[in-house]
Amino acid sequence: MLDEAGVIERYVTLLDPAKLKLGLTVFAWVWLRGQDQDTVDRFTAAILALPRGEECHLMTGDCDFLLWIVTRDLDDYRRFPMEHLGRIESVQQIRTEVSMQPIKRTTKLPL
């Protein structure tokens, strides 16, 4: 029924990050130098080309973008902003928050 309606975007397999030695979840708040369409488009294109970053959301409010990143440890994450995220020309500031423990994780939508 959902297949025929065209609402299924894709099928995925959910992996246990801890069993893959990806025990650290990081959220990175990103502020851009400007909010004009060209700056946002350049940042978006750069993010899509990066090797990391499980999700990226355009935000309202204080920051411009929020990234969800799963990584091995803090040393592994530390290299990501220095080697990739911070080198995107439109990035003005990055603030990182580390998740201590996931409480609820779901991909279920409220149908």
Backbone as CSV, one residue per row, in Angstrom:
resi,resn,N_x,N_y,N_z,CA_x,CA_y,CA_z,C_x,C_y,C_z
1,MET,0.808,-1.182,0.000,0.000,0.000,0.000,0.865,1.266,0.000
2,LEU,1.857,1.358,0.917,2.726,2.526,0.942,3.626,2.569,-0.291
3,ASP,4.032,1.393,-0.769,4.824,1.353,-2.000,4.044,1.939,-3.166
4,GLU,2.815,1.487,-3.328,1.988,1.958,-4.437,1.705,3.454,-4.344
5,ALA,1.619,3.988,-3.125,1.340,5.406,-2.933,2.571,6.282,-3.170
6,GLY,3.744,5.657,-3.268,4.966,6.405,-3.530,5.527,7.152,-2.332
7,VAL,5.132,6.764,-1.116,5.609,7.475,0.070,6.861,6.849,0.694
8,ILE,7.256,5.681,0.242,8.474,5.063,0.752,9.653,5.643,-0.008
9,GLU,10.494,6.334,0.743,11.659,6.990,0.144,12.750,5.972,-0.173
10,ARG,13.013,5.053,0.777,14.030,4.023,0.582,13.952,3.014,1.727
11,TYR,14.532,1.871,1.522,14.648,0.857,2.562,16.077,0.886,3.087
12,VAL,16.226,0.777,4.422,17.546,0.825,5.031,17.678,-0.268,6.082
13,THR,18.921,-0.532,6.462,19.224,-1.420,7.567,19.785,-0.576,8.699
14,LEU,19.266,-0.726,9.898,19.773,0.021,11.048,20.881,-0.779,11.715
15,LEU,22.030,-0.144,11.853,23.197,-0.788,12.446,23.403,-0.277,13.869
16,ASP,23.978,-1.118,14.714,24.293,-0.752,16.087,25.649,-0.039,16.090
17,PRO,25.682,1.282,16.324,26.944,2.008,16.263,28.002,1.468,17.226
18,ALA,27.611,1.090,18.428,28.572,0.606,19.425,29.270,-0.668,18.949
19,LYS,28.536,-1.555,18.308,29.133,-2.800,17.820,30.078,-2.561,16.644
20,LEU,29.969,-1.389,16.020,30.869,-1.014,14.925,31.980,-0.085,15.410
21,LYS,32.106,0.014,16.745,33.095,0.882,17.377,32.904,2.348,16.986
22,LEU,31.651,2.733,16.873,31.273,4.125,16.628,30.488,4.599,17.844
23,GLY,31.195,4.747,18.956,30.549,4.970,20.240,30.279,6.411,20.624
24,LEU,30.605,7.373,19.751,30.426,8.769,20.118,29.460,9.450,19.154
25,THR,28.437,10.086,19.714,27.484,10.867,18.929,27.723,12.332,19.231
26,VAL,27.880,13.115,18.177,28.189,14.539,18.304,27.150,15.342,17.530
27,PHE,26.754,16.456,18.097,25.907,17.412,17.398,26.732,18.674,17.198
28,ALA,26.812,19.147,15.975,27.590,20.351,15.674,26.647,21.433,15.175
29,TRP,26.614,22.541,15.905,25.851,23.716,15.484,26.779,24.547,14.617
30,VAL,26.284,24.977,13.459,27.106,25.727,12.514,26.448,27.067,12.202
31,TRP,27.246,28.125,12.277,26.807,29.458,11.886,27.565,29.846,10.624
32,LEU,26.859,30.420,9.661,27.480,30.865,8.417,27.791,32.357,8.487
33,ARG,28.648,32.807,7.588,29.018,34.236,7.520,27.854,35.089,7.025
34,GLY,26.918,34.480,6.328,25.740,35.184,5.829,24.614,34.188,5.620
35,GLN,23.399,34.681,5.456,22.250,33.798,5.253,21.647,33.954,3.856
36,ASP,22.393,34.575,2.955,21.875,34.731,1.592,21.867,33.380,0.875
37,GLN,21.083,33.278,-0.167,20.886,32.008,-0.862,22.195,31.421,-1.400
38,ASP,23.069,32.262,-1.925,24.329,31.785,-2.482,25.206,31.153,-1.401
39,THR,25.291,31.793,-0.230,26.081,31.260,0.881,25.514,29.930,1.365
40,VAL,24.202,29.869,1.522,23.547,28.630,1.962,23.746,27.527,0.929
41,ASP,23.608,27.845,-0.353,23.790,26.846,-1.412,25.220,26.313,-1.444
42,ARG,26.201,27.198,-1.282,27.607,26.760,-1.276,27.883,25.853,-0.078
43,PHE,27.353,26.211,1.091,27.543,25.375,2.275,26.884,24.018,2.078
44,THR,25.659,24.024,1.576,24.927,22.774,1.357,25.681,21.862,0.397
45,ALA,26.193,22.398,-0.693,26.958,21.597,-1.653,28.213,21.022,-1.007
46,ALA,28.885,21.816,-0.183,30.090,21.341,0.490,29.764,20.231,1.480
47,ILE,28.671,20.364,2.216,28.263,19.335,3.180,27.943,18.025,2.469
48,LEU,27.223,18.100,1.361,26.873,16.885,0.619,28.101,16.162,0.095
49,ALA,29.194,16.878,-0.112,30.427,16.267,-0.622,31.331,15.726,0.481
50,LEU,31.026,16.035,1.745,31.882,15.587,2.849,31.747,14.092,3.100
51,PRO,32.836,13.468,3.593,32.787,12.033,3.885,32.048,11.698,5.169
52,ARG,31.768,12.704,6.013,31.128,12.470,7.302,29.893,13.331,7.444
53,GLY,29.146,13.042,8.467,27.930,13.790,8.769,26.726,12.959,8.367
54,GLU,26.089,12.366,9.345,24.973,11.465,9.068,23.708,12.235,8.707
55,GLU,23.516,13.390,9.311,22.382,14.245,8.967,22.815,15.693,9.069
56,CYS,22.176,16.535,8.263,22.403,17.970,8.310,21.058,18.640,8.115
57,HIS,20.722,19.577,9.006,19.428,20.258,8.958,19.624,21.765,8.901
58,LEU,18.908,22.429,8.005,18.827,23.884,7.983,17.898,24.289,9.119
59,MET,18.340,25.225,9.958,17.614,25.540,11.186,17.059,26.956,11.168
60,THR,16.042,27.173,11.986,15.634,28.524,12.354,16.192,28.759,13.746
61,GLY,16.223,29.994,14.187,16.694,30.265,15.539,18.141,30.693,15.561
62,ASP,18.861,30.236,16.568,20.208,30.724,16.842,21.238,30.326,15.785
63,CYS,21.316,29.054,15.439,22.329,28.605,14.473,21.692,28.438,13.091
64,ASP,22.552,28.267,12.095,22.066,28.108,10.726,21.851,26.639,10.352
65,PHE,22.754,25.762,10.800,22.659,24.340,10.482,22.988,23.514,11.714
66,LEU,22.408,22.327,11.785,22.707,21.365,12.836,23.124,20.066,12.169
67,LEU,24.282,19.552,12.549,24.783,18.287,12.008,24.777,17.223,13.093
68,TRP,24.398,16.025,12.703,24.473,14.852,13.580,25.596,13.996,13.036
69,ILE,26.566,13.667,13.898,27.757,12.937,13.470,27.995,11.776,14.423
70,VAL,28.240,10.606,13.873,28.575,9.421,14.662,30.029,9.076,14.349
71,THR,30.817,8.890,15.399,32.250,8.702,15.221,32.812,7.748,16.277
72,ARG,34.069,7.350,16.097,34.674,6.395,17.032,34.859,7.005,18.422
73,ASP,35.503,8.168,18.463,35.836,8.787,19.745,36.080,10.277,19.520
74,LEU,36.430,10.967,20.588,36.615,12.413,20.499,37.790,12.783,19.586
75,ASP,38.871,12.015,19.622,40.000,12.286,18.727,39.585,12.155,17.265
76,ASP,38.788,11.143,16.971,38.314,10.946,15.604,37.439,12.121,15.175
77,TYR,36.561,12.583,16.056,35.711,13.720,15.713,36.525,15.007,15.587
78,ARG,37.493,15.217,16.464,38.271,16.454,16.492,38.862,16.793,15.129
79,ARG,39.233,15.777,14.376,39.814,16.003,13.049,38.773,16.486,12.038
80,PHE,37.511,16.106,12.217,36.471,16.454,11.242,36.285,17.962,11.066
81,PRO,36.102,18.756,12.131,35.972,20.198,11.911,37.263,20.828,11.394
82,MET,38.403,20.336,11.857,39.673,20.930,11.436,39.982,20.624,9.972
83,GLU,39.712,19.403,9.541,40.079,18.998,8.184,38.981,19.207,7.155
84,HIS,37.730,19.306,7.603,36.628,19.381,6.643,35.675,20.543,6.922
85,LEU,34.923,20.429,7.993,33.841,21.372,8.260,34.346,22.816,8.387
86,GLY,35.408,23.013,9.130,35.947,24.348,9.334,36.603,24.950,8.109
87,ARG,36.862,24.143,7.104,37.486,24.638,5.867,36.475,25.106,4.821
88,ILE,35.197,24.930,5.114,34.170,25.431,4.199,34.157,26.946,4.350
89,GLU,34.350,27.666,3.246,34.577,29.112,3.312,33.459,29.905,3.979
90,SER,32.246,29.436,3.903,31.129,30.202,4.465,30.915,29.969,5.961
91,VAL,31.654,29.036,6.562,31.479,28.731,7.983,32.135,29.808,8.836
92,GLN,31.361,30.386,9.726,31.868,31.402,10.646,32.206,30.793,11.997
93,GLN,31.328,29.902,12.498,31.515,29.348,13.840,30.919,27.949,13.903
94,ILE,31.545,27.092,14.714,31.054,25.733,14.963,31.037,25.534,16.477
95,ARG,29.924,25.056,16.992,29.838,24.687,18.407,29.457,23.217,18.474
96,THR,30.188,22.466,19.254,29.990,21.028,19.333,29.424,20.630,20.684
97,GLU,28.446,19.755,20.661,27.894,19.148,21.871,28.024,17.631,21.721
98,VAL,28.451,16.967,22.778,28.631,15.520,22.764,27.494,14.865,23.537
99,SER,26.873,13.880,22.917,25.811,13.126,23.578,26.428,12.161,24.587
100,MET,25.936,12.213,25.813,26.434,11.297,26.836,25.788,9.922,26.719
101,GLN,24.508,9.897,26.297,23.790,8.629,26.196,22.530,8.845,25.365
102,PRO,22.306,7.985,24.379,21.031,8.098,23.657,19.892,7.595,24.540
103,ILE,18.824,8.344,24.612,17.679,7.949,25.421,16.590,7.348,24.542
104,LYS,16.338,7.980,23.399,15.332,7.477,22.469,15.848,7.671,21.063
105,ARG,15.839,6.616,20.286,16.216,6.678,18.880,15.157,5.925,18.092
106,THR,14.615,6.588,17.088,13.603,5.934,16.276,13.632,6.504,14.869
107,THR,13.182,5.732,13.932,12.981,6.220,12.557,11.492,6.202,12.217
108,LYS,10.695,5.847,13.209,9.248,5.720,13.034,8.602,7.099,12.895
109,LEU,7.731,7.244,11.922,6.985,8.489,11.739,5.586,8.362,12.347
110,PRO,5.007,9.462,12.809,3.693,9.408,13.454,2.568,9.273,12.420
111,LEU,2.311,8.063,12.008,1.257,7.798,11.025,-0.066,7.511,11.706
